[in-house]
Amino acid sequence: MKKRIVRVVLPAVIAIALVSYTLGQEILAGRSPSLSSFALIHFAGYLFFLLMPVEALVPIYQAEGHAGATLILIAVSTAIAGEVIDYCIGRAVSDRVIHNLIGEMHYMRFKGSIKKWGGWAILFFNLFPLSSSVLSLVAGMMRYSARRALLYSVAGLTLKYFTIVYLFDLVSSWMA
């Protein structure tokens, strides 16, 4: 029970401290949030053990006057960097550990599903918050093609962030 609490509380404390430190310093200094704080928080949010809804940052930074195209570029590149780390961690997990966690039969059935639907699943989950970093970890564990995982991740992330920026611009123009 204590291990479960630590697994939930520790990442939450790290995420809160990271956001508080980066944004808090800028707010206390009377500055608007910088792109470097956006990049740092966004990267951390795509590490599988720090699940944060970093997509919510895009409209906040856009409202501060940062260009949507710049935010998309930073968001996609930092998300990909985080997902590559997640994938590599998953890839480093041995087959024996995976078999002990979920059993060999489940592993083989899940691996077949990943081979068949993996690309579409990666694309789909990159369209929504919180899940794509975990899926990158699983793709690494299932030995899914790194190149394909990266391709589908870039496509899904680009579409997601383009949509967020576009919708913010649309709502902002209606309110103006």
Buried (B, 14 or more C-beta within 10 A) or exposed (E): EEEEEEEEEEBEEBBEEBBEEBBEEBEEEEEEBBBEBBBBBBBBBBBBBBBBEBBEBBBBBBEEEBEBEBBBBBBBBBBBBBBBBBBEBBBEEEEEEBBEEEEEEEBEEBBEEBEEEBBEBBBBBBBEBBBBBBBBBBBBBBBBEBEEBBBBBBBBBBBBBBEBBEEBEEEEEEEE
